[in-house]
Amino acid sequence: MRKLQELITALPEGFKLEDYQIYPESINRLDDSWIFMVKVEGTDYLAVIGELTKKFKGKDGSGFLLADLNHENASVLREIFPFTAPSAVLGAERTFGVGDRLGIACFGHIRVFREYDARPVFAQQSIRELNLTQRSFADVLDAVTFAVFREGFRNGFGADGDHLKKPEEVEAALECGYTMITLDLSDHINKGDVPDLEIPAEIRQRYLQKTFDVEGEKIAFSEADLKECLHVYGKALNFAAVIYHEYIAPAGGRINFEVSIDETELPTTPAQHYFVANELTVAGVKVDTLAPRFCGEFQKGIDYIGDLERFEEELKIHAAIARKFGYRLSIHSGSDKFSIFELIGKHTRGRFHVKTAGTNWLEAMRLVAMKDPGLYREIHAYALEKFPEAKAFYHVTTDLGRIPKLETVSDEDLPLYFQNDDARQLIHITYGFILNAKNENGSYRFKTRLYELWRKHEDLYSEMLYKHIGKHLKLLYSGSNQGGVEDEI
Ligand code: ZN
């Protein structure tokens, strides 16, 4: 508030306070210049006073500049205020990725990460998400930059080019200033029958007739195991090494590197994880995090499905392998996996990376169900229509028959759809269709109305995310505090 008082005395005459709603956390002074964010008729702008006006593009007020929240101005902001630029945060003990497909969730995410020491990865988007939302790496990062500036969040954040598969995708993310690359090896992972391949002598020597001890857990390889490892991961490991040495190593620590082998049908066995970790090390590849494919099912936007005892057993070994090789486990599709968060916190000893994305979209749609029942009904019906097409892109076991029919649900009860796993998945996997649906005249069928509604209820959405993402962290932390650490002695 003191900053606001100071600013008010410094405001030029042309700046009529009553016309602008100033965001108090955004007020920054740099020498004799002031820069802060204001809301005018529902739209946010940067307001700049003094020398700094020369740096930004905008329209001149009397004695101040009103600058649009566009890419050019975001780049300037990142230069002047490094806290609005992403950094390599994976060196922290705990990190958490929150995809914001819509560019409106970061305000709520910031509320969460003011309370937890896990470092956030606010910008986190895969190519598929970018295509479906018609956004670019730059759009995603710019939205975060402005949110962080507006809320005065100075703890730092990461920007993850998620599930990248091609060198040109890695390049594009890095060019936009992303500080983390998640390399998805799935296009190079073989499945199917293992051919009778020749095991190279150095690999035989490294693994056969040996037992590897990982925190008391014994890992050994038969010839058949080794052939399978080579068949499944051989090409993928080469690809990871090429990308690492080409793009990551030269950055000298400014870029975090994650390798993901989670998008496969079969779970990664602990021995396979060990093989991958060890071969990466031999190839000089240093990863910050690695995402194995765990047993059970990590379907989008709903809780874990599978045998919890087996999951815990394997998680323990996966976490131990990660510790041995000096990285942390990355848990993908982490949205709403409430039954396993405590186990993850516990067995990783509080050192984890968890990624969520879809749940932020689902909360945004729950808000629609709460605030505009008519619009929600239209969208729900449309999602049902598009479901068969959408299903081709996801592994989900959704049963539309278990979703109550729209005509049987009262307006007040519409938000209850989001307590129904089948309805959650219906809305989750159709997000691209919903956002891109067009009317005959080419205008958006839902998108414009959706953004208007979300903008109008921005504070409510932030509060919903604060609670919902907060619940994820609360469980992870509560698990971290449950023993686990005593094993270390
Ligand atoms: Zn993944």
Residues whose N, C-alpha, C, O or C-beta is under 5 A from the ligand:
A	BS01	ZN	D262 H332
